[in-house]
Amino acid sequence: MAMALADIENMIRQALPDARVEVQDLAGDGEHYSAIVVSPAFKGLTKVKQHQMVYAALKGKMGGDLHALALTTSES
């Protein structure tokens, strides 16, 4: 089962309300996405920790409903 782009954006925004979130459907199939997430909440965190925060926002959907997500994060 694929995830809608809007659902991915909404889940990330709920967990990181101050974030700028841009999600794109890379293949047009609803299964391969890229996301850019910029949030002050990432300040001082490693890229691994930043990505973990985004994956946590997706509440276990990664690898299931959400097949692939190319993720770029930054604090500003």
C-alpha positions as CSV (number, residue, x, y, z in Angstrom):
1,M,0.0,0.0,0.0
2,A,1.4,3.4,-1.0
3,M,1.4,6.6,1.0
4,A,0.1,9.9,-0.2
5,L,2.5,12.8,-0.4
6,A,0.2,15.0,1.7
7,D,0.1,12.3,4.4
8,I,4.0,12.3,4.6
9,E,4.1,16.1,4.8
10,N,1.4,16.2,7.5
11,M,3.0,13.5,9.7
12,I,6.4,15.3,9.6
13,R,4.7,18.7,10.2
14,Q,2.8,17.3,13.2
15,A,6.0,16.1,14.8
16,L,8.1,19.1,13.8
17,P,5.6,22.0,13.6
18,D,8.4,24.6,13.0
19,A,9.8,22.8,10.0
20,R,9.9,23.6,6.4
21,V,8.9,20.4,4.6
22,E,9.2,19.7,0.9
23,V,8.2,16.2,-0.4
24,Q,8.4,15.1,-4.0
25,D,7.1,11.9,-5.6
26,L,10.3,10.8,-7.5
27,A,8.8,8.1,-9.7
28,G,5.2,9.1,-9.9
29,D,4.2,5.8,-8.3
30,G,3.4,6.9,-4.7
31,E,6.2,4.7,-3.3
32,H,9.4,6.6,-4.0
33,Y,9.8,10.0,-2.4
34,S,12.4,12.6,-1.5
35,A,12.0,15.0,1.4
36,I,13.8,18.1,2.5
37,V,13.2,18.9,6.1
38,V,14.6,22.1,7.7
39,S,14.0,22.7,11.4
40,P,15.5,24.6,14.2
41,A,14.9,21.4,16.3
42,F,17.8,19.8,14.5
43,K,20.3,22.4,15.9
44,G,23.4,20.6,17.3
45,L,22.2,17.1,16.2
46,T,24.0,14.8,13.9
47,K,22.5,13.9,10.6
48,V,21.7,10.5,12.0
49,K,19.7,12.0,14.9
50,Q,18.0,14.4,12.5
51,H,16.9,11.5,10.2
52,Q,15.8,9.5,13.2
53,M,13.5,12.3,14.2
54,V,11.9,12.4,10.8
55,Y,11.6,8.6,10.7
56,A,9.9,8.7,14.2
57,A,7.5,11.2,12.8
58,L,6.4,8.7,10.2
59,K,5.4,6.3,13.0
60,G,6.7,3.0,11.6
61,K,5.4,3.6,8.0
62,M,9.0,3.6,6.6
63,G,9.7,0.2,4.9
64,G,6.0,-0.6,4.9
65,D,3.5,1.8,3.5
66,L,6.4,4.1,2.6
67,H,8.8,2.1,0.4
68,A,11.6,4.6,-0.1
69,L,12.4,8.1,1.2
70,A,15.5,10.0,0.1
71,L,16.0,12.4,3.1
72,T,17.8,15.7,3.4
73,T,17.8,17.5,6.7
74,S,19.3,20.7,8.1
75,E,18.8,23.2,10.9
76,S,18.6,26.2,8.6
